[in-house]
Amino acid sequence: MPAKKTSASGAKPKSAVTKAPAKRKPGRPARITREAIIEKTMEMLATCDVDDFMIKSLADELKTVSMAIYNYFSSREELLEVVADEVCLLFKQPKAKPGDTWRDRLLAWLWAFKKHADRYPVIHNVINIEGHTAAGWFRVTAPVTQTLYDAGLRDKKLALASYLFVCNAVSMIGIESTSAVLRKPAAFTHFERLDLEEQQLMMSIRPHMAGLTEKDVYNAFFEQLLRGVEIFF
């Protein structure tokens, strides 16, 4: 077998030389991408209010420096608006079926929004950014207004019905997502602080409260919302 050729100096041919991957110097900020910034922001806003969100905290989470984030977003407000639009664009609008009534269409929207909020709880915190409504939020709620318009509502009635319907839906879905634990038996404690009649009343509903399912709660609440719209016709 012929011997491998070497250079005059005895070094290996260039093709055989492999470069070791460059290592990040200690203390040097990690490289980040626009997508990573948005993803981490969504993750943080799912557990904190918008007012408490700071670029410095985000940079710490990403193990980088604030300036690296400002390379992609000119301000905190711009980042929040982009995140809000990103979350809203992920919302899947329910498709209307032939023969659907306005009640059918609004009920489908309610369940679609509930599903979306379960998957992206951050949406509750990005509807309002620095005192104004996120542009993407109008896309999410437009089907509600369109449905009521198609049903015959106009002007002030249309505005009021749409506003109350959406606000109540978003509020209740947000509250229920964190308050379901209050229906559990363990929540019914400290009855000794109540009057005797109050204790008896609470004890009488305790087993029924504990037996309520998420579906029970949402079916009743959504029906209540739909009946509330009827007063505008």
ZIVEN-V828149 format. One record per residue. N is the residue number from 1. RES is the residue in one letter. PSI is psi in radians with two decimals (none if undefined). OMEGA is omega in whole degrees, 0 to 359 (NA if undefined). BURIAL is # if it has 16 or more other ideal C-beta (glycine too) atoms within 10 Angstrom, else .. Layout:
n=N res=RES psi=PSI omega=OMEGA burial=BURIAL
n=N res=RES psi=PSI omega=OMEGA burial=BURIAL
This chain:
n=1 res=M psi=2.24 omega=183 burial=.
n=2 res=P psi=2.48 omega=181 burial=.
n=3 res=A psi=2.57 omega=179 burial=.
n=4 res=K psi=2.43 omega=181 burial=.
n=5 res=K psi=2.53 omega=175 burial=.
n=6 res=T psi=2.82 omega=178 burial=.
n=7 res=S psi=2.98 omega=181 burial=.
n=8 res=A psi=-0.51 omega=182 burial=.
n=9 res=S psi=-0.12 omega=180 burial=.
n=10 res=G psi=0.03 omega=180 burial=.
n=11 res=A psi=2.70 omega=178 burial=.
n=12 res=K psi=2.65 omega=176 burial=.
n=13 res=P psi=2.70 omega=183 burial=.
n=14 res=K psi=-0.62 omega=183 burial=.
n=15 res=S psi=-0.37 omega=182 burial=.
n=16 res=A psi=-0.15 omega=182 burial=.
n=17 res=V psi=2.19 omega=179 burial=.
n=18 res=T psi=2.37 omega=179 burial=.
n=19 res=K psi=2.36 omega=176 burial=.
n=20 res=A psi=2.47 omega=180 burial=.
n=21 res=P psi=2.44 omega=180 burial=.
n=22 res=A psi=2.34 omega=180 burial=.
n=23 res=K psi=2.51 omega=178 burial=.
n=24 res=R psi=2.29 omega=181 burial=.
n=25 res=K psi=2.53 omega=179 burial=.
n=26 res=P psi=2.33 omega=177 burial=.
n=27 res=G psi=-0.13 omega=180 burial=.
n=28 res=R psi=2.30 omega=182 burial=.
n=29 res=P psi=2.54 omega=178 burial=.
n=30 res=A psi=2.61 omega=176 burial=.
n=31 res=R psi=2.45 omega=181 burial=.
n=32 res=I psi=2.85 omega=178 burial=#
n=33 res=T psi=2.87 omega=178 burial=.
n=34 res=R psi=-0.74 omega=181 burial=.
n=35 res=E psi=-0.69 omega=179 burial=.
n=36 res=A psi=-0.65 omega=179 burial=.
n=37 res=I psi=-0.81 omega=181 burial=#
n=38 res=I psi=-0.78 omega=181 burial=#
n=39 res=E psi=-0.77 omega=180 burial=.
n=40 res=K psi=-0.64 omega=177 burial=#
n=41 res=T psi=-0.76 omega=178 burial=#
n=42 res=M psi=-0.73 omega=180 burial=#
n=43 res=E psi=-0.75 omega=181 burial=.
n=44 res=M psi=-0.71 omega=183 burial=#
n=45 res=L psi=-0.25 omega=176 burial=#
n=46 res=A psi=-0.32 omega=183 burial=.
n=47 res=T psi=0.03 omega=178 burial=.
n=48 res=C psi=2.73 omega=179 burial=.
n=49 res=D psi=2.72 omega=179 burial=.
n=50 res=V psi=-0.69 omega=182 burial=#
n=51 res=D psi=-0.45 omega=182 burial=.
n=52 res=D psi=-0.09 omega=183 burial=.
n=53 res=F psi=2.21 omega=181 burial=#
n=54 res=M psi=2.53 omega=179 burial=.
n=55 res=I psi=-0.67 omega=180 burial=#
n=56 res=K psi=-0.75 omega=179 burial=.
n=57 res=S psi=-0.68 omega=178 burial=.
n=58 res=L psi=-0.77 omega=179 burial=#
n=59 res=A psi=-0.71 omega=178 burial=#
n=60 res=D psi=-0.73 omega=179 burial=.
n=61 res=E psi=-0.62 omega=181 burial=.
n=62 res=L psi=-0.01 omega=181 burial=#
n=63 res=K psi=0.80 omega=178 burial=.
n=64 res=T psi=-2.87 omega=180 burial=#
n=65 res=V psi=2.76 omega=183 burial=#
n=66 res=S psi=-0.69 omega=182 burial=.
n=67 res=M psi=-0.55 omega=179 burial=.
n=68 res=A psi=-0.59 omega=179 burial=.
n=69 res=I psi=-0.68 omega=179 burial=#
n=70 res=Y psi=-0.22 omega=174 burial=.
n=71 res=N psi=-0.41 omega=181 burial=.
n=72 res=Y psi=-0.57 omega=183 burial=#
n=73 res=F psi=2.27 omega=185 burial=#
n=74 res=S psi=-0.38 omega=182 burial=.
n=75 res=S psi=2.91 omega=175 burial=.
n=76 res=R psi=-0.71 omega=182 burial=#
n=77 res=E psi=-0.71 omega=179 burial=.
n=78 res=E psi=-0.74 omega=179 burial=.
n=79 res=L psi=-0.79 omega=181 burial=#
n=80 res=L psi=-0.69 omega=179 burial=#
n=81 res=E psi=-0.69 omega=178 burial=#
n=82 res=V psi=-0.75 omega=179 burial=#
n=83 res=V psi=-0.76 omega=179 burial=#
n=84 res=A psi=-0.81 omega=180 burial=#
n=85 res=D psi=-0.65 omega=180 burial=#
n=86 res=E psi=-0.81 omega=181 burial=#
n=87 res=V psi=-0.74 omega=182 burial=#
n=88 res=C psi=-0.62 omega=180 burial=#
n=89 res=L psi=-0.36 omega=179 burial=.
n=90 res=L psi=-0.20 omega=180 burial=.
n=91 res=F psi=2.26 omega=180 burial=#
n=92 res=K psi=1.93 omega=181 burial=.
n=93 res=Q psi=2.33 omega=177 burial=.
n=94 res=P psi=2.48 omega=179 burial=#
n=95 res=K psi=2.27 omega=179 burial=.
n=96 res=A psi=2.48 omega=179 burial=.
n=97 res=K psi=2.62 omega=178 burial=.
n=98 res=P psi=2.31 omega=179 burial=.
n=99 res=G psi=-0.07 omega=178 burial=.
n=100 res=D psi=2.39 omega=173 burial=.
n=101 res=T psi=3.02 omega=178 burial=.
n=102 res=W psi=-0.55 omega=178 burial=#
n=103 res=R psi=-0.76 omega=179 burial=#
n=104 res=D psi=-0.75 omega=183 burial=.
n=105 res=R psi=-0.73 omega=179 burial=#
n=106 res=L psi=-0.64 omega=178 burial=#
n=107 res=L psi=-0.71 omega=178 burial=#
n=108 res=A psi=-0.69 omega=178 burial=#
n=109 res=W psi=-0.73 omega=180 burial=#
n=110 res=L psi=-0.83 omega=181 burial=#
n=111 res=W psi=-0.61 omega=178 burial=.
n=112 res=A psi=-0.73 omega=180 burial=#
n=113 res=F psi=-0.67 omega=178 burial=#
n=114 res=K psi=-0.76 omega=178 burial=#
n=115 res=K psi=-0.73 omega=180 burial=.
n=116 res=H psi=-0.74 omega=180 burial=#
n=117 res=A psi=-0.56 omega=176 burial=#
n=118 res=D psi=-0.69 omega=183 burial=.
n=119 res=R psi=-0.62 omega=181 burial=.
n=120 res=Y psi=1.30 omega=182 burial=#
n=121 res=P psi=-0.30 omega=179 burial=#
n=122 res=V psi=-0.38 omega=184 burial=#
n=123 res=I psi=-0.51 omega=179 burial=#
n=124 res=H psi=-0.43 omega=184 burial=#
n=125 res=N psi=-0.09 omega=183 burial=#
n=126 res=V psi=0.17 omega=177 burial=#
n=127 res=I psi=-0.72 omega=180 burial=#
n=128 res=N psi=2.08 omega=180 burial=.
n=129 res=I psi=1.98 omega=176 burial=#
n=130 res=E psi=0.75 omega=174 burial=.
n=131 res=G psi=0.06 omega=176 burial=.
n=132 res=H psi=2.69 omega=183 burial=.
n=133 res=T psi=2.34 omega=179 burial=.
n=134 res=A psi=2.42 omega=182 burial=#
n=135 res=A psi=-0.70 omega=181 burial=.
n=136 res=G psi=-0.46 omega=182 burial=#
n=137 res=W psi=-0.56 omega=178 burial=#
n=138 res=F psi=-0.59 omega=178 burial=.
n=139 res=R psi=-0.67 omega=181 burial=.
n=140 res=V psi=-0.72 omega=186 burial=#
n=141 res=T psi=-0.18 omega=182 burial=#
n=142 res=A psi=-0.69 omega=180 burial=.
n=143 res=P psi=-0.53 omega=178 burial=#
n=144 res=V psi=-0.87 omega=180 burial=#
n=145 res=T psi=-0.72 omega=180 burial=#
n=146 res=Q psi=-0.71 omega=180 burial=.
n=147 res=T psi=-0.78 omega=181 burial=#
n=148 res=L psi=-0.57 omega=176 burial=#
n=149 res=Y psi=-0.81 omega=180 burial=.
n=150 res=D psi=-0.46 omega=180 burial=.
n=151 res=A psi=-0.11 omega=175 burial=#
n=152 res=G psi=-0.06 omega=180 burial=.
n=153 res=L psi=2.54 omega=180 burial=#
n=154 res=R psi=2.82 omega=170 burial=.
n=155 res=D psi=-2.25 omega=186 burial=.
n=156 res=K psi=-0.67 omega=179 burial=.
n=157 res=K psi=-0.73 omega=179 burial=.
n=158 res=L psi=-0.78 omega=180 burial=#
n=159 res=A psi=-0.80 omega=183 burial=.
n=160 res=L psi=-0.77 omega=180 burial=.
n=161 res=A psi=-0.76 omega=180 burial=#
n=162 res=S psi=-0.81 omega=183 burial=#
n=163 res=Y psi=-0.85 omega=182 burial=.
n=164 res=L psi=-0.71 omega=181 burial=.
n=165 res=F psi=-0.88 omega=182 burial=#
n=166 res=V psi=-0.80 omega=182 burial=#
n=167 res=C psi=-0.80 omega=180 burial=.
n=168 res=N psi=-0.67 omega=179 burial=.
n=169 res=A psi=-0.86 omega=182 burial=#
n=170 res=V psi=-0.74 omega=181 burial=#
n=171 res=S psi=-0.84 omega=183 burial=.
n=172 res=M psi=-0.74 omega=180 burial=#
n=173 res=I psi=-0.67 omega=178 burial=#
n=174 res=G psi=-0.73 omega=180 burial=#
n=175 res=I psi=-0.80 omega=183 burial=.
n=176 res=E psi=-0.55 omega=181 burial=#
n=177 res=S psi=-0.42 omega=181 burial=.
n=178 res=T psi=-0.14 omega=187 burial=.
n=179 res=S psi=0.03 omega=181 burial=.
n=180 res=A psi=-0.50 omega=180 burial=.
n=181 res=V psi=-0.39 omega=181 burial=.
n=182 res=L psi=-0.22 omega=178 burial=.
n=183 res=R psi=-0.18 omega=182 burial=#
n=184 res=K psi=2.64 omega=181 burial=.
n=185 res=P psi=-0.62 omega=182 burial=.
n=186 res=A psi=-0.38 omega=181 burial=.
n=187 res=A psi=-0.34 omega=182 burial=.
n=188 res=F psi=1.25 omega=179 burial=#
n=189 res=T psi=3.06 omega=179 burial=.
n=190 res=H psi=0.54 omega=178 burial=.
n=191 res=F psi=-0.38 omega=182 burial=.
n=192 res=E psi=-0.28 omega=179 burial=.
n=193 res=R psi=-0.13 omega=181 burial=.
n=194 res=L psi=2.83 omega=173 burial=.
n=195 res=D psi=2.82 omega=183 burial=.
n=196 res=L psi=-0.79 omega=181 burial=.
n=197 res=E psi=-0.66 omega=179 burial=.
n=198 res=E psi=-0.68 omega=178 burial=.
n=199 res=Q psi=-0.77 omega=181 burial=.
n=200 res=Q psi=-0.69 omega=179 burial=.
n=201 res=L psi=-0.81 omega=181 burial=.
n=202 res=M psi=-0.62 omega=178 burial=.
n=203 res=M psi=-0.54 omega=181 burial=.
n=204 res=S psi=-0.52 omega=181 burial=.
n=205 res=I psi=-0.16 omega=184 burial=.
n=206 res=R psi=-0.89 omega=182 burial=.
n=207 res=P psi=-0.57 omega=180 burial=.
n=208 res=H psi=-0.66 omega=178 burial=.
n=209 res=M psi=-0.75 omega=181 burial=.
n=210 res=A psi=-0.43 omega=181 burial=.
n=211 res=G psi=-0.11 omega=180 burial=.
n=212 res=L psi=2.34 omega=177 burial=.
n=213 res=T psi=2.89 omega=178 burial=.
n=214 res=E psi=-0.68 omega=181 burial=.
n=215 res=K psi=-0.68 omega=177 burial=.
n=216 res=D psi=-0.82 omega=184 burial=.
n=217 res=V psi=-0.84 omega=184 burial=.
n=218 res=Y psi=-0.64 omega=177 burial=#
n=219 res=N psi=-0.77 omega=180 burial=.
n=220 res=A psi=-0.75 omega=182 burial=.
n=221 res=F psi=-0.75 omega=181 burial=#
n=222 res=F psi=-0.66 omega=177 burial=#
n=223 res=E psi=-0.68 omega=177 burial=.
n=224 res=Q psi=-0.73 omega=178 burial=.
n=225 res=L psi=-0.77 omega=181 burial=#
n=226 res=L psi=-0.67 omega=177 burial=#
n=227 res=R psi=-0.55 omega=178 burial=.
n=228 res=G psi=-0.52 omega=179 burial=.
n=229 res=V psi=-0.54 omega=185 burial=#
n=230 res=E psi=-0.45 omega=182 burial=.
n=231 res=I psi=-0.25 omega=181 burial=.
n=232 res=F psi=-0.13 omega=180 burial=#
n=233 res=F psi=none omega=NA burial=.
